[in-house]
């Protein structure tokens, strides 16, 4: 069974001071489009280089996650270090994911150029950094998810089947 990890990166949510909205938004979005059951693994960690790096390594190397979707930590504030932590974990960056997410987001919010989403591969795991706001998560997943099943196939990860024929297209 394909294992999908969802990681919320937030100081306040990790301390229980703030309700995690991003993680549940990702899971709801996925449950709407996935055609087959998969296993979800959830984590909430504080912002910061080491906390994000460590959870990504654990999910890739020990938990065997096929797909890891992070939410939060991609803005310009000093504690937003998700992309830097991911750079220390991945073997290959896939910058097209971030480019497309920003392009799609710009149709809805002019400040999307401040976002630093990206994606990359570690072993047989695909990691995608998403924004923290649920509405932005929907836009970004809708933009990049058509490439996800094929990318997972190319890296030897578990397969994902989706309901929508649009999401199954690949060139």
DSSP file (Angstrom, degrees, kcal/mol; ACC not computed):
  #  RESIDUE AA STRUCTURE BP1 BP2  ACC     N-H-->O    O-->H-N    N-H-->O    O-->H-N    TCO  KAPPA ALPHA  PHI   PSI    X-CA   Y-CA   Z-CA
    1    1 A X              0   0    0      0, 0.0    37,-0.1     0, 0.0     2,-0.1   0.000 360.0 360.0 360.0 135.6    0.0    0.0    0.0
    2    2 A X        -     0   0    0     35,-0.4    37,-2.9   157,-0.2     2,-0.5  -0.418 360.0-144.6 -66.7 135.3    1.3    3.4   -0.9
    3    3 A X  E     -a   39   0A   0     61,-0.3    63,-2.3    35,-0.2    64,-1.6  -0.913  14.7-171.8-108.6 122.5    2.4    5.5    2.1
    4    4 A X  E     -ab  40  67A   0     35,-3.3    37,-2.5    -2,-0.5     2,-0.4  -0.961   6.8-158.3-115.3 124.1    1.8    9.3    2.0
    5    5 A X  E     -ab  41  68A   0     62,-3.0    64,-2.9    -2,-0.5     2,-0.5  -0.843   2.3-162.9-102.7 138.8    3.3   11.4    4.7
    6    6 A X  E     -ab  42  69A   0     35,-2.9    37,-2.2    -2,-0.4     2,-0.5  -0.986   8.0-169.5-120.9 121.5    1.9   14.9    5.5
    7    7 A X  E     -ab  43  70A   0     62,-2.5    64,-2.4    -2,-0.5     2,-0.5  -0.950   8.1-159.3-119.0 118.4    4.1   17.1    7.6
    8    8 A X  E     -ab  44  71A   0     35,-2.6    37,-2.7    -2,-0.5     2,-0.7  -0.838   8.0-158.8 -92.8 129.4    2.9   20.4    9.1
    9    9 A X  E     +a   45   0A   0     62,-2.8     2,-0.3    -2,-0.5    37,-0.2  -0.916  37.2 126.4-114.7 106.3    5.7   22.8    9.9
   10   10 A X     >  -     0   0    0     35,-2.6     4,-2.0    -2,-0.7     5,-0.1  -0.905  50.6-148.5-163.1 126.6    4.7   25.3   12.5
   11   11 A X  H  > S+     0   0    0     -2,-0.3     4,-1.2    35,-0.2     6,-0.2   0.957 104.5  43.9 -59.7 -50.5    6.1   26.5   15.8
   12   12 A X  H  4>S+     0   0    0      1,-0.2     5,-2.5     2,-0.2     6,-0.9   0.903 114.2  47.8 -66.5 -42.8    2.6   27.3   17.2
   13   13 A X  H >45S+     0   0    0      1,-0.2     3,-1.0     4,-0.2    -1,-0.2   0.882 109.0  54.7 -66.3 -36.1    0.9   24.1   15.9
   14   14 A X  H 3<5S+     0   0    0     -4,-2.0    -1,-0.2     1,-0.3    -2,-0.2   0.782 110.5  46.7 -68.2 -25.0    3.7   21.9   17.2
   15   15 A X  T 3<5S-     0   0    0     -4,-1.2    -1,-0.3    -3,-0.3    -2,-0.2   0.458 117.0-114.2 -91.9  -2.5    3.1   23.5   20.7
   16   16 A X  T < 5S+     0   0    0     -3,-1.0    -3,-0.2    -4,-0.4    -2,-0.1   0.635  87.4 114.8  79.5  14.3   -0.6   23.1   20.5
   17   17 A X  S   <S+     0   0    0     -5,-2.5     2,-0.4    -6,-0.2    -4,-0.2   0.571  75.6  38.5 -89.5 -11.2   -1.2   26.8   20.4
   18   18 A X  S    S-     0   0    0     -6,-0.9     2,-0.3    -7,-0.1    -2,-0.2  -1.000  86.6-114.1-144.9 134.3   -2.7   26.8   16.9
   19   19 A X        -     0   0    0     -2,-0.4     2,-0.7     1,-0.1    -6,-0.1  -0.535  33.1-120.0 -71.9 130.9   -4.9   24.4   15.1
   20   20 A X        +     0   0    0     -2,-0.3     4,-0.3     1,-0.2    -1,-0.1  -0.611  43.6 162.4 -70.7 112.5   -3.2   22.6   12.2
   21   21 A X     >  +     0   0    0     -2,-0.7     4,-1.5   111,-0.1    -1,-0.2   0.732  65.6  59.1-100.3 -30.8   -5.3   23.6    9.2
   22   22 A X  H  > S+     0   0    0      2,-0.2     4,-2.2     1,-0.2     5,-0.2   0.928 101.8  50.7 -68.2 -48.0   -2.8   22.7    6.4
   23   23 A X  H  > S+     0   0    0      1,-0.2     4,-2.2     2,-0.2     5,-0.2   0.940 112.8  45.1 -58.6 -51.3   -2.3   19.0    7.2
   24   24 A X  H  > S+     0   0    0     -4,-0.3     4,-2.6     1,-0.2    -1,-0.2   0.858 110.4  56.2 -61.0 -34.1   -6.0   18.2    7.3
   25   25 A X  H  X S+     0   0    0     -4,-1.5     4,-2.2     2,-0.2    -1,-0.2   0.906 107.7  48.2 -64.2 -40.7   -6.5   20.3    4.1
   26   26 A X  H  X S+     0   0    0     -4,-2.2     4,-2.5     2,-0.2    -2,-0.2   0.944 112.5  47.9 -63.1 -47.8   -3.9   18.2    2.2
   27   27 A X  H  X S+     0   0    0     -4,-2.2     4,-2.7     1,-0.2    -2,-0.2   0.910 111.4  50.1 -63.0 -42.0   -5.5   14.9    3.4
   28   28 A X  H  X S+     0   0    0     -4,-2.6     4,-1.5     2,-0.2    -1,-0.2   0.928 111.1  49.8 -60.3 -44.2   -9.0   16.0    2.5
   29   29 A X  H  X S+     0   0    0     -4,-2.2     4,-1.1     1,-0.2     3,-0.3   0.928 112.8  46.5 -60.6 -46.1   -7.8   17.0   -1.0
   30   30 A X  H >X S+     0   0    0     -4,-2.5     4,-2.6     1,-0.2     3,-0.6   0.911 107.7  55.3 -64.7 -43.1   -6.1   13.7   -1.5
   31   31 A X  H 3< S+     0   0    0     -4,-2.7    -1,-0.2     1,-0.2    -2,-0.2   0.812 105.2  55.6 -61.8 -28.8   -9.0   11.7   -0.3
   32   32 A X  H 3< S+     0   0    0     -4,-1.5    -1,-0.2    -3,-0.3    -2,-0.2   0.839 119.1  29.5 -70.1 -32.9  -11.2   13.4   -2.9
   33   33 A X  H << S+     0   0    0     -4,-1.1   130,-3.1    -3,-0.6   131,-0.3   0.669  92.5 100.7-106.6 -18.1   -8.9   12.4   -5.8
   34   34 A X  B  <  -F  162   0B   0     -4,-2.6   128,-0.3   128,-0.3     4,-0.1  -0.518  47.9-166.7 -74.6 133.6   -7.3    9.1   -4.8
   35   35 A X  S    S+     0   0    0    126,-3.2     2,-0.3    -2,-0.3   127,-0.2   0.589  72.1  44.2 -93.5 -13.4   -9.0    6.1   -6.4
   36   36 A X  S    S-     0   0    0    125,-0.8   125,-0.1     1,-0.0   127,-0.1  -0.933  93.3 -96.1-130.7 153.1   -7.3    3.5   -4.2
   37   37 A X        +     0   0    0     -2,-0.3   -35,-0.4    -3,-0.0     2,-0.3  -0.320  43.1 177.7 -65.1 150.2   -6.7    3.3   -0.5
   38   38 A X        -     0   0    0    -37,-0.1     2,-0.5    -4,-0.1   -35,-0.2  -0.948  32.1-103.7-144.4 166.2   -3.3    4.5    0.8
   39   39 A X  E     -a    3   0A   0    -37,-2.9   -35,-3.3    -2,-0.3     2,-0.4  -0.812  30.4-152.4 -96.1 129.5   -1.7    4.8    4.2
   40   40 A X  E     -a    4   0A   0     -2,-0.5     2,-0.4   -37,-0.2   -35,-0.2  -0.868   8.3-169.3-102.6 134.7   -1.5    8.3    5.7
   41   41 A X  E     -a    5   0A   0    -37,-2.5   -35,-2.9    -2,-0.4     2,-0.4  -0.990  10.8-161.2-119.8 129.0    1.3    9.3    8.1
   42   42 A X  E     +a    6   0A   0     -2,-0.4     2,-0.3   -37,-0.2   -35,-0.2  -0.902  13.1 171.8-117.5 141.6    1.0   12.6    9.9
   43   43 A X  E     -a    7   0A   0    -37,-2.2   -35,-2.6    -2,-0.4     2,-0.4  -0.989  16.2-161.2-140.6 148.4    3.6   14.7   11.7
   44   44 A X  E     +a    8   0A   0     -2,-0.3     2,-0.3   -37,-0.2   -35,-0.2  -0.991  22.1 169.9-128.0 123.1    3.7   18.2   13.1
   45   45 A X  E     -a    9   0A   0    -37,-2.7   -35,-2.6    -2,-0.4   -31,-0.2  -0.920  34.3-102.5-130.4 156.1    7.1   19.7   13.8
   46   46 A X        -     0   0    0     -2,-0.3   -35,-0.2   -37,-0.2     6,-0.1  -0.347  47.0 -91.4 -71.7 158.8    8.3   23.2   14.7
   47   47 A X  S    S+     0   0    0    -38,-0.1     2,-0.2     4,-0.1     4,-0.1  -0.260  77.1  94.2 -59.3 156.6    9.9   25.5   12.1
   48   48 A X  S  > S-     0   0    0     31,-0.5     4,-1.6     1,-0.1     5,-0.3  -0.417  77.9 -94.1 132.0 155.5   13.6   25.2   11.8
   49   49 A X  H  > S+     0   0    0      1,-0.2     4,-2.5     2,-0.2     5,-0.2   0.943 116.8  41.0 -64.0 -52.7   16.3   23.6    9.8
   50   50 A X  H  > S+     0   0    0      1,-0.2     4,-2.9     2,-0.2     5,-0.2   0.902 112.9  52.2 -69.1 -42.1   17.0   20.6   12.0
   51   51 A X  H  > S+     0   0    0      2,-0.2     4,-1.7     1,-0.2    -1,-0.2   0.914 116.0  40.7 -62.9 -42.0   13.4   19.7   12.9
   52   52 A X  H  X S+     0   0    0     -4,-1.6     4,-2.3     2,-0.2     5,-0.2   0.934 115.7  50.1 -72.0 -46.1   12.3   19.6    9.3
   53   53 A X  H  X S+     0   0    0     -4,-2.5     4,-2.4    -5,-0.3     5,-0.2   0.935 111.4  49.3 -55.6 -48.1   15.5   17.9    8.1
   54   54 A X  H  X S+     0   0    0     -4,-2.9     4,-2.3     1,-0.2    -1,-0.2   0.891 111.2  47.3 -63.7 -41.6   15.2   15.2   10.7
   55   55 A X  H  X S+     0   0    0     -4,-1.7     4,-2.5    -5,-0.2    -1,-0.2   0.882 111.7  51.3 -69.7 -35.4   11.5   14.4   10.1
   56   56 A X  H  X S+     0   0    0     -4,-2.3     4,-2.3     2,-0.2     5,-0.2   0.926 111.3  47.3 -65.9 -43.0   12.1   14.2    6.3
   57   57 A X  H  X>S+     0   0    0     -4,-2.4     4,-3.1    -5,-0.2     5,-0.5   0.931 113.1  49.2 -62.1 -44.8   15.0   11.8    6.7
   58   58 A X  I  X>S+     0   0    0     -4,-2.3     5,-2.6     1,-0.2     4,-1.8   0.920 112.4  47.3 -61.4 -44.6   13.0    9.7    9.1
   59   59 A X  I  <5S+     0   0    0     -4,-2.5     6,-2.8     3,-0.2    -1,-0.2   0.871 119.8  39.0 -68.0 -36.4    9.9    9.5    6.8
   60   60 A X  I  <5S+     0   0    0     -4,-2.3     4,-0.2     4,-0.2    -2,-0.2   0.955 127.5  29.2 -74.5 -52.1   12.1    8.7    3.7
   61   61 A X  I  <5S+     0   0    0     -4,-3.1    -3,-0.2    -5,-0.2    -2,-0.2   0.837 134.2  20.9 -87.2 -35.6   14.6    6.3    5.3
   62   62 A X  I  <<S+     0   0    0     -4,-1.8    -3,-0.2    -5,-0.5    -4,-0.1   0.854 127.9  40.3-100.9 -45.3   12.8    4.6    8.2
   63   63 A X  S   <S-     0   0    0     -5,-2.6    -4,-0.2     2,-0.0    -3,-0.2   0.660  93.9-136.1 -82.7 -15.5    9.0    5.0    7.5
   64   64 A X        -     0   0    0     -6,-0.4   -61,-0.3    -4,-0.2     2,-0.2   0.865  30.4-176.3  66.6  37.3    9.3    4.3    3.7
   65   65 A X        -     0   0    0     -6,-2.8    -1,-0.2     1,-0.2   -61,-0.2  -0.489  18.6-162.6 -68.8 133.2    7.0    7.2    2.6
   66   66 A X  S    S+     0   0    0    -63,-2.3    60,-2.3     1,-0.3     2,-0.4   0.862  80.6  22.0 -79.6 -39.9    6.5    7.2   -1.1
   67   67 A X  E     -bc   4 126A   0    -64,-1.6   -62,-3.0    58,-0.2     2,-0.5  -0.998  66.9-168.6-133.0 130.8    5.2   10.8   -1.1
   68   68 A X  E     -bc   5 127A   0     58,-3.1    60,-2.7    -2,-0.4     2,-0.6  -0.986   3.3-170.6-122.2 123.3    5.8   13.4    1.5
   69   69 A X  E     -bc   6 128A   0    -64,-2.9   -62,-2.5    -2,-0.5     2,-0.3  -0.960   6.8-165.2-114.4 118.0    3.8   16.6    1.4
   70   70 A X  E     -bc   7 129A   0     58,-2.6    60,-2.4    -2,-0.6     2,-0.4  -0.725   2.7-161.0 -99.5 153.3    4.9   19.4    3.7
   71   71 A X  E     +bc   8 130A   0    -64,-2.4   -62,-2.8    -2,-0.3    61,-0.2  -0.989  52.6  14.3-135.4 126.2    2.9   22.5    4.5
   72   72 A X  S    S+     0   0    0     58,-1.6   -62,-0.1    -2,-0.4    58,-0.1  -0.148  79.3  77.5 102.0 162.6    4.3   25.6    6.0
   73   73 A X        +     0   0    0    -64,-0.2     9,-1.8     9,-0.1    10,-0.6   0.680  64.5 109.2  76.8  19.7    7.7   27.2    6.4
   74   74 A X        +     0   0    0      8,-0.2    42,-2.0     7,-0.1    57,-0.1   0.320  53.1  93.3-111.2   8.5    8.1   28.3    2.7
   75   75 A X  S    S-     0   0    0     40,-0.2    40,-0.1    41,-0.1     7,-0.1  -0.123  88.1 -97.8 -89.1-169.7    7.8   32.1    3.2
   76   76 A X  S    S+     0   0    0      3,-0.0    39,-0.1     5,-0.0    -1,-0.0   0.454  79.4 117.1 -91.6  -0.8   10.5   34.7    3.6
   77   77 A X  S >  S-     0   0    0      1,-0.1     3,-1.6     2,-0.1    -2,-0.0  -0.269  79.3-107.1 -69.0 158.4   10.4   35.1    7.5
   78   78 A X  T 3  S+     0   0    0      1,-0.3    -1,-0.1     3,-0.0    -2,-0.0   0.805 118.0  48.1 -56.9 -33.8   13.5   34.1    9.4
   79   79 A X  T 3  S+     0   0    0      1,-0.1     2,-1.4   -31,-0.1   -31,-0.5   0.553  83.5 101.5 -86.0  -6.6   12.0   30.8   10.8
   80   80 A X    <   +     0   0    0     -3,-1.6     4,-0.1     1,-0.2     3,-0.1  -0.631  37.6 140.4 -80.4  93.7   10.7   29.7    7.4
   81   81 A X     >  +     0   0    0     -2,-1.4     4,-2.5     1,-0.1     5,-0.2   0.121  21.9 116.1-124.4  19.3   13.4   27.1    6.6
   82   82 A X  H  > S+     0   0    0     -9,-1.8     4,-2.6     1,-0.2     5,-0.2   0.932  80.2  46.8 -58.6 -48.8   11.6   24.3    4.9
   83   83 A X  H  > S+     0   0    0    -10,-0.6     4,-2.0     1,-0.2    -1,-0.2   0.890 113.1  49.9 -62.7 -36.2   13.2   24.6    1.5
   84   84 A X  H  > S+     0   0    0      2,-0.2     4,-1.0     1,-0.2    -1,-0.2   0.899 111.5  48.3 -67.5 -39.5   16.7   24.9    3.1
   85   85 A X  H >< S+     0   0    0     -4,-2.5     3,-0.5     1,-0.2     4,-0.4   0.911 111.0  51.0 -65.2 -42.1   16.0   21.8    5.2
   86   86 A X  H >X S+     0   0    0     -4,-2.6     4,-2.3     1,-0.2     3,-1.7   0.884 102.1  60.7 -64.2 -37.1   14.8   19.9    2.2
   87   87 A X  H 3< S+     0   0    0     -4,-2.0    -1,-0.2     1,-0.3    -2,-0.2   0.835 103.0  52.5 -57.4 -32.2   17.9   20.8    0.2
   88   88 A X  T << S+     0   0    0     -4,-1.0    -1,-0.3    -3,-0.5    -2,-0.2   0.581 115.3  41.5 -78.9  -9.6   20.0   19.0    2.8
   89   89 A X  T <4 S+     0   0    0     -3,-1.7    -2,-0.2    -4,-0.4    -1,-0.2   0.773  97.2  80.7-106.7 -36.6   17.9   15.9    2.4
   90   90 A X     <  -     0   0    0     -4,-2.3    32,-0.3     1,-0.1     3,-0.1  -0.332  52.3-158.4 -83.9 156.3   17.2   15.4   -1.3
   91   91 A X  S    S+     0   0    0     30,-3.2     2,-0.4     1,-0.3    31,-0.2   0.718  86.2  25.8 -94.7 -30.5   19.5   13.9   -4.0
   92   92 A X  E    S-D  121   0A   0     29,-1.5    29,-2.6     2,-0.0     2,-0.3  -0.998  70.9-144.7-138.3 132.2   17.6   15.7   -6.9
   93   93 A X  E     -D  120   0A   0     -2,-0.4     2,-0.4    27,-0.2    27,-0.3  -0.733   2.5-158.5 -92.0 146.5   15.7   18.9   -6.9
   94   94 A X    >>  +     0   0    0     25,-3.1     3,-1.5    -2,-0.3     4,-0.5  -0.739  15.5 175.5-120.7  78.3   12.6   19.2   -9.2
   95   95 A X  H 3>  +     0   0    0     -2,-0.4     4,-2.3     1,-0.3     5,-0.2   0.689  66.7  76.8 -64.8 -19.4   12.3   23.0   -9.5
   96   96 A X  H 3> S+     0   0    0      1,-0.2     4,-2.5     2,-0.2    -1,-0.3   0.831  88.3  60.2 -60.2 -31.2    9.4   22.8  -12.0
   97   97 A X  H <> S+     0   0    0     -3,-1.5     4,-2.5     2,-0.2    -1,-0.2   0.959 108.4  42.2 -60.4 -50.9    7.0   21.9   -9.2
   98   98 A X  H  X S+     0   0    0     -4,-0.5     4,-2.5     1,-0.2     5,-0.2   0.893 112.8  53.9 -64.1 -40.1    7.8   25.2   -7.4
   99   99 A X  H  X S+     0   0    0     -4,-2.3     4,-2.1     1,-0.2    -1,-0.2   0.933 112.4  43.6 -59.7 -45.8    7.7   27.2  -10.6
  100  100 A X  H  X S+     0   0    0     -4,-2.5     4,-2.7     2,-0.2     5,-0.2   0.889 111.7  53.4 -69.3 -38.8    4.2   25.8  -11.5
  101  101 A X  H  X S+     0   0    0     -4,-2.5     4,-2.5    -5,-0.2    -2,-0.2   0.927 111.5  45.6 -62.7 -43.9    2.9   26.3   -8.0
  102  102 A X  H  X S+     0   0    0     -4,-2.5     4,-2.1     2,-0.2    -1,-0.2   0.913 112.8  51.1 -64.4 -41.7    3.9   29.9   -7.9
  103  103 A X  H  X S+     0   0    0     -4,-2.1     4,-0.5    -5,-0.2    -2,-0.2   0.927 113.2  44.6 -61.4 -45.4    2.5   30.5  -11.4
  104  104 A X  H >< S+     0   0    0     -4,-2.7     3,-1.1     1,-0.2     4,-0.2   0.902 112.7  52.0 -65.7 -40.5   -0.9   28.9  -10.4
  105  105 A X  H >X S+     0   0    0     -4,-2.5     4,-2.4     1,-0.2     3,-2.2   0.830  97.2  66.8 -66.2 -32.6   -1.0   30.8   -7.1
  106  106 A X  H 3< S+     0   0    0     -4,-2.1    -1,-0.2     1,-0.3    -2,-0.2   0.728  89.6  65.9 -62.5 -20.8   -0.4   34.2   -8.9
  107  107 A X  T << S+     0   0    0     -3,-1.1    -1,-0.3    -4,-0.5    -2,-0.2   0.675 116.2  27.1 -70.8 -15.8   -3.8   33.8  -10.5
  108  108 A X  T <4 S+     0   0    0     -3,-2.2     2,-0.4     1,-0.3    -2,-0.2   0.682 129.1  24.4-117.6 -30.3   -5.3   34.1   -7.0
  109  109 A X    ><  -     0   0    0     -4,-2.4     3,-1.4     1,-0.1    -1,-0.3  -0.983  56.7-147.4-147.4 129.1   -2.9   36.2   -4.9
  110  110 A X  G >  S+     0   0    0     -2,-0.4     3,-0.7     1,-0.3    -4,-0.1   0.704  96.1  65.1 -70.6 -19.4   -0.3   38.7   -5.9
  111  111 A X  G >   +     0   0    0      1,-0.2     3,-2.3     2,-0.1     4,-0.3   0.362  67.5 104.7 -85.7   7.2    2.1   37.8   -3.1
  112  112 A X  G X   +     0   0    0     -3,-1.4     3,-1.6     1,-0.3    -1,-0.2   0.751  65.3  73.1 -59.2 -23.3    2.7   34.3   -4.4
  113  113 A X  G <  S+     0   0    0     -3,-0.7    -1,-0.3     1,-0.3    -2,-0.1   0.673  88.1  62.8 -66.6 -13.9    6.1   35.4   -5.6
  114  114 A X  G <  S+     0   0    0     -3,-2.3    -1,-0.3   -12,-0.1     2,-0.2   0.613  83.7  99.3 -81.7 -13.3    7.2   35.4   -1.9
  115  115 A X    <   -     0   0    0     -3,-1.6   -40,-0.2    -4,-0.3   -13,-0.1  -0.493  55.8-163.3 -79.9 143.9    6.5   31.7   -1.7
  116  116 A X        +     0   0    0    -42,-2.0    -1,-0.1    -2,-0.2   -41,-0.1  -0.175  27.3 156.9-120.9  39.8    9.5   29.3   -2.0
  117  117 A X        +     0   0    0    -19,-0.2     2,-0.3   -20,-0.1   -15,-0.1  -0.308   9.3 153.5 -64.3 149.2    7.8   26.0   -2.7
  118  118 A X        -     0   0    0     11,-0.2    11,-2.8   -20,-0.1     2,-0.3  -0.881  27.7-137.1-155.2-173.2    9.9   23.3   -4.4
  119  119 A X  E     + E   0 128A   0     -2,-0.3   -25,-3.1     9,-0.2     2,-0.3  -0.973  20.0 168.5-150.6 161.4   10.1   19.5   -4.7
  120  120 A X  E     -DE  93 127A   0      7,-2.4     7,-3.1    -2,-0.3     2,-0.4  -0.983  27.3-111.4-166.5 174.1   12.8   16.9   -4.7
  121  121 A X  E     -DE  92 126A   0    -29,-2.6   -30,-3.2    -2,-0.3   -29,-1.5  -0.949  18.0-179.8-121.6 134.0   13.6   13.2   -4.5
  122  122 A X  E >   - E   0 125A   0      3,-2.3     3,-1.9    -2,-0.4     2,-0.2  -0.963  69.6 -53.1-128.2 114.5   15.4   11.2   -1.8
  123  123 A X  T 3  S-     0   0    0     -2,-0.4    34,-0.1     1,-0.3   -62,-0.1  -0.386 123.2 -18.0  58.0-121.0   15.7    7.5   -2.7
  124  124 A X  T 3  S+     0   0    0     -2,-0.2     2,-0.4   -64,-0.2    34,-0.3  -0.070 118.1  99.2-107.6  31.8   12.3    6.3   -3.6
  125  125 A X  E <   - E   0 122A   0     -3,-1.9    -3,-2.3    32,-0.1     2,-0.5  -0.969  57.6-153.0-120.8 134.4   10.5    9.3   -1.9
  126  126 A X  E     -cE  67 121A   0    -60,-2.3   -58,-3.1    -2,-0.4     2,-0.5  -0.917  14.1-163.6-101.1 128.1    9.1   12.4   -3.6
  127  127 A X  E     -cE  68 120A   0     -7,-3.1    -7,-2.4    -2,-0.5     2,-0.4  -0.955   6.6-175.0-115.1 129.1    8.9   15.4   -1.3
  128  128 A X  E     -cE  69 119A   0    -60,-2.7   -58,-2.6    -2,-0.5     2,-0.6  -0.991  16.2-145.0-125.8 126.2    6.8   18.4   -2.2
  129  129 A X  E     -c   70   0A   0    -11,-2.8     2,-0.3    -2,-0.4   -11,-0.2  -0.805  23.6-175.0 -90.1 123.0    6.8   21.7   -0.2
  130  130 A X  E     -c   71   0A   0    -60,-2.4   -58,-1.6    -2,-0.6   -56,-0.1  -0.749  28.1 -99.3-112.4 160.5    3.3   23.3   -0.1
  131  131 A X        -     0   0    0     -2,-0.3    -1,-0.1   -60,-0.2   -16,-0.0  -0.139  30.9-118.7 -68.7 176.2    2.2   26.6    1.3
  132  132 A X  S    S+     0   0    0    -61,-0.2     2,-0.3  -124,-0.0  -111,-0.1   0.709  83.4  89.3 -93.1 -22.0    0.4   26.7    4.7
  133  133 A X  S  > S-     0   0    0      1,-0.1     4,-2.3  -112,-0.1     3,-0.3  -0.624  73.4-135.5 -83.5 132.3   -3.0   28.2    3.8
  134  134 A X  H  > S+     0   0    0     -2,-0.3     4,-2.2     1,-0.2     5,-0.2   0.868 104.6  51.8 -53.7 -41.6   -5.7   25.6    2.8
  135  135 A X  H  > S+     0   0    0      1,-0.2     4,-1.7     2,-0.2    -1,-0.2   0.903 112.2  46.6 -63.9 -38.7   -6.9   27.6   -0.2
  136  136 A X  H  > S+     0   0    0     -3,-0.3     4,-2.7     2,-0.2    -1,-0.2   0.841 108.0  56.7 -70.2 -33.8   -3.3   27.9   -1.5
  137  137 A X  H  X S+     0   0    0     -4,-2.3     4,-3.0     2,-0.2     5,-0.3   0.935 106.4  49.9 -61.1 -46.5   -2.8   24.2   -0.9
  138  138 A X  H  X S+     0   0    0     -4,-2.2     4,-2.2     1,-0.2    -2,-0.2   0.922 112.6  46.9 -58.6 -45.4   -5.8   23.4   -3.1
  139  139 A X  H  X S+     0   0    0     -4,-1.7     4,-1.5     2,-0.2    -1,-0.2   0.934 115.6  45.1 -62.2 -46.9   -4.4   25.6   -5.9
  140  140 A X  H  X S+     0   0    0     -4,-2.7     4,-2.3     2,-0.2     5,-0.3   0.914 113.8  47.2 -68.9 -43.5   -0.9   24.2   -5.7
  141  141 A X  H  X S+     0   0    0     -4,-3.0     4,-2.6     1,-0.2    -1,-0.2   0.915 110.6  53.7 -63.9 -40.5   -1.9   20.5   -5.5
  142  142 A X  H  < S+     0   0    0     -4,-2.2     4,-0.3    -5,-0.3    -1,-0.2   0.849 111.5  47.0 -59.9 -33.9   -4.3   21.0   -8.4
  143  143 A X  H  < S+     0   0    0     -4,-1.5    -2,-0.2    -5,-0.2     3,-0.2   0.922 124.3  25.9 -74.9 -44.9   -1.5   22.5  -10.4
  144  144 A X  H >X S+     0   0    0     -4,-2.3     3,-1.9     1,-0.2     4,-0.5   0.677  96.1  85.9 -98.5 -17.9    1.3   19.9   -9.8
  145  145 A X  H >X S+     0   0    0     -4,-2.6     3,-1.1    -5,-0.3     4,-0.8   0.780  75.8  71.0 -63.1 -26.8   -0.5   16.7   -9.0
  146  146 A X  H 34 S+     0   0    0     -4,-0.3     4,-0.4     1,-0.3    -1,-0.3   0.814 103.0  46.0 -56.7 -26.0   -1.0   15.5  -12.6
  147  147 A X  H <> S+     0   0    0     -3,-1.9     4,-2.2     1,-0.1    -1,-0.3   0.639  94.6  80.5 -87.6 -15.0    2.8   14.9  -12.6
  148  148 A X  H <X S+     0   0    0     -3,-1.1     4,-2.8    -4,-0.5     5,-0.2   0.930  87.7  49.5 -65.2 -50.6    2.9   13.1   -9.3
  149  149 A X  H  X S+     0   0    0     -4,-0.8     4,-1.9    18,-0.3    -1,-0.2   0.917 115.6  44.9 -56.3 -42.6    1.8    9.6  -10.3
  150  150 A X  H  > S+     0   0    0     -4,-0.4     4,-2.5     2,-0.2    -1,-0.2   0.898 111.9  52.0 -68.2 -40.0    4.3    9.5  -13.2
  151  151 A X  H  X S+     0   0    0     -4,-2.2     4,-1.9     2,-0.2     6,-0.2   0.927 108.7  50.8 -61.6 -44.1    7.1   10.9  -11.0
  152  152 A X  H  X>S+     0   0    0     -4,-2.8     5,-2.5     1,-0.2     4,-0.6   0.904 110.3  50.3 -60.2 -40.7    6.5    8.2   -8.4
  153  153 A X  H ><5S+     0   0    0     -4,-1.9     3,-1.0    -5,-0.2    -1,-0.2   0.925 109.1  51.6 -61.2 -45.2    6.7    5.6  -11.1
  154  154 A X  H 3<5S+     0   0    0     -4,-2.5    -1,-0.2     1,-0.2    -2,-0.2   0.829 112.2  44.9 -63.8 -33.0   10.0    7.0  -12.4
  155  155 A X  H 3<5S-     0   0    0     -4,-1.9    -1,-0.2    -5,-0.2    -2,-0.2   0.459 116.0-111.0 -93.1  -0.1   11.6    6.9   -9.0
  156  156 A X  T <<5 +     0   0    0     -3,-1.0    -3,-0.2    -4,-0.6    -2,-0.1   0.726  69.9 140.0  81.5  22.0   10.4    3.4   -8.1
  157  157 A X      < -     0   0    0     -5,-2.5    -1,-0.2    -6,-0.2   -32,-0.1  -0.278  62.0 -68.6 -86.7 177.9    8.0    4.5   -5.4
  158  158 A X        -     0   0    0    -34,-0.3    -1,-0.2  -155,-0.1     2,-0.2  -0.285  58.2-108.2 -64.3 154.1    4.5    3.2   -4.7
  159  159 A X        -     0   0    0     -3,-0.1     2,-0.4    -7,-0.1  -157,-0.2  -0.500  23.3-154.0 -88.8 155.6    1.8    3.9   -7.3
  160  160 A X        -     0   0    0     -2,-0.2     2,-0.4   -11,-0.1    -7,-0.1  -0.997   4.0-162.7-128.3 127.7   -1.1    6.3   -6.9
  161  161 A X        -     0   0    0     -2,-0.4  -126,-3.2  -125,-0.1  -125,-0.8  -0.915  11.9-162.3-108.7 138.2   -4.3    6.0   -8.9
  162  162 A X  B     -F   34   0B   0     -2,-0.4  -128,-0.3  -128,-0.3  -129,-0.1  -0.836  23.2-132.4-121.4 157.4   -6.6    9.0   -9.1
  163  163 A X  S    S+     0   0    0   -130,-3.1     2,-0.3    -2,-0.3    -1,-0.1   0.909  84.2  77.7 -71.5 -44.6  -10.3    9.4  -10.0
  164  164 A X    >>  -     0   0    0   -131,-0.3     4,-0.8     1,-0.2     3,-0.5  -0.510  67.6-149.7 -78.1 128.4   -9.9   12.3  -12.4
  165  165 A X  H 3> S+     0   0    0     -2,-0.3     4,-0.6     1,-0.2     3,-0.4   0.794  98.3  63.8 -64.1 -25.2   -8.7   11.5  -15.9
  166  166 A X  H >4 S+     0   0    0      1,-0.2     3,-0.9     2,-0.2    -1,-0.2   0.902 101.1  50.3 -62.5 -39.7   -7.2   15.0  -16.0
  167  167 A X  H <4 S+     0   0    0     -3,-0.5   -18,-0.3     1,-0.2    -1,-0.2   0.698 105.7  57.1 -73.0 -17.9   -4.9   14.0  -13.2
  168  168 A X  H 3< S+     0   0    0     -4,-0.8    -1,-0.2    -3,-0.4    -2,-0.2   0.566  82.3 110.5 -88.9  -8.2   -3.8   10.8  -15.0
  169  169 A X    <<  +     0   0    0     -3,-0.9     2,-0.3    -4,-0.6    -3,-0.0  -0.365  38.9 168.4 -68.5 144.3   -2.6   12.6  -18.1
  170  170 A X              0   0    0     -2,-0.1   -23,-0.1   -20,-0.0    -2,-0.0  -0.977 360.0 360.0-151.2 149.7    1.1   12.7  -18.9
  171  171 A X              0   0    0     -2,-0.3    -2,-0.0     0, 0.0    -1,-0.0   0.432 360.0 360.0 -93.2 360.0    3.1   13.7  -21.9
